[in-house]
Amino acid sequence: MSASDLQPFRVHFHDPDLAPIDIDALCAADAREIAIERRGVSPGAIRKTKLIRETS
């Protein structure tokens, strides 16, 4: 795995007090797992995981 293989994801949570978190990961599932670890939440706390696409 190299840095060029990673994609930017934004993970949103059900709790409005938890701000979305941006994570570079290989896939959405990996981004969710990283968010769970970093925020110390359960998998059910994640509302959605979106690939961040740049607008030009």
C-alpha positions as a Markdown table, in Angstrom:
| # | Residue | x | y | z |
|---|---|---|---|---|
| 1 | Met | 0.0 | 0.0 | 0.0 |
| 2 | Ser | 1.3 | 3.4 | -0.9 |
| 3 | Ala | 0.0 | 6.9 | -0.2 |
| 4 | Ser | -1.2 | 7.1 | -3.8 |
| 5 | Asp | -3.6 | 4.2 | -3.1 |
| 6 | Leu | -5.4 | 6.1 | -0.4 |
| 7 | Gln | -8.5 | 8.1 | -1.1 |
| 8 | Pro | -10.1 | 10.9 | 1.1 |
| 9 | Phe | -13.3 | 10.0 | 2.9 |
| 10 | Arg | -15.5 | 12.0 | 5.2 |
| 11 | Val | -17.3 | 10.1 | 7.9 |
| 12 | His | -20.5 | 11.5 | 9.4 |
| 13 | Phe | -22.0 | 10.5 | 12.8 |
| 14 | His | -25.6 | 10.4 | 14.0 |
| 15 | Asp | -24.6 | 12.5 | 17.1 |
| 16 | Pro | -24.7 | 16.1 | 16.1 |
| 17 | Asp | -22.1 | 16.9 | 18.8 |
| 18 | Leu | -19.6 | 14.7 | 16.9 |
| 19 | Ala | -18.1 | 16.7 | 13.9 |
| 20 | Pro | -17.5 | 14.7 | 10.7 |
| 21 | Ile | -13.9 | 13.4 | 10.4 |
| 22 | Asp | -11.8 | 13.3 | 7.2 |
| 23 | Ile | -9.7 | 10.1 | 6.8 |
| 24 | Asp | -7.4 | 8.8 | 4.1 |
| 25 | Ala | -8.1 | 5.1 | 3.5 |
| 26 | Leu | -8.1 | 2.5 | 0.8 |
| 27 | Cys | -11.9 | 2.1 | 0.9 |
| 28 | Ala | -15.0 | 3.2 | 2.8 |
| 29 | Ala | -15.0 | 0.2 | 5.1 |
| 30 | Asp | -11.4 | 1.0 | 6.2 |
| 31 | Ala | -12.4 | 4.7 | 6.7 |
| 32 | Arg | -15.3 | 3.5 | 8.9 |
| 33 | Glu | -13.0 | 1.3 | 11.0 |
| 34 | Ile | -10.5 | 4.1 | 11.5 |
| 35 | Ala | -13.2 | 6.5 | 12.5 |
| 36 | Ile | -14.6 | 4.0 | 15.0 |
| 37 | Glu | -11.1 | 3.7 | 16.6 |
| 38 | Arg | -10.3 | 7.5 | 16.5 |
| 39 | Arg | -13.7 | 8.6 | 18.0 |
| 40 | Gly | -14.2 | 5.6 | 20.3 |
| 41 | Val | -17.8 | 5.0 | 19.0 |
| 42 | Ser | -19.7 | 1.9 | 18.0 |
| 43 | Pro | -20.3 | 1.0 | 14.3 |
| 44 | Gly | -23.9 | 2.1 | 14.7 |
| 45 | Ala | -22.8 | 5.7 | 15.5 |
| 46 | Ile | -21.7 | 6.3 | 11.9 |
| 47 | Arg | -24.4 | 7.8 | 9.7 |
| 48 | Lys | -22.6 | 7.8 | 6.4 |
| 49 | Thr | -19.1 | 7.6 | 4.8 |
| 50 | Lys | -18.6 | 9.7 | 1.6 |
| 51 | Leu | -15.7 | 9.8 | -0.8 |
| 52 | Ile | -14.5 | 13.5 | -1.0 |
| 53 | Arg | -14.4 | 14.6 | -4.6 |
| 54 | Glu | -12.6 | 17.9 | -5.4 |
| 55 | Thr | -14.6 | 20.4 | -7.4 |
| 56 | Ser | -12.7 | 22.5 | -10.0 |
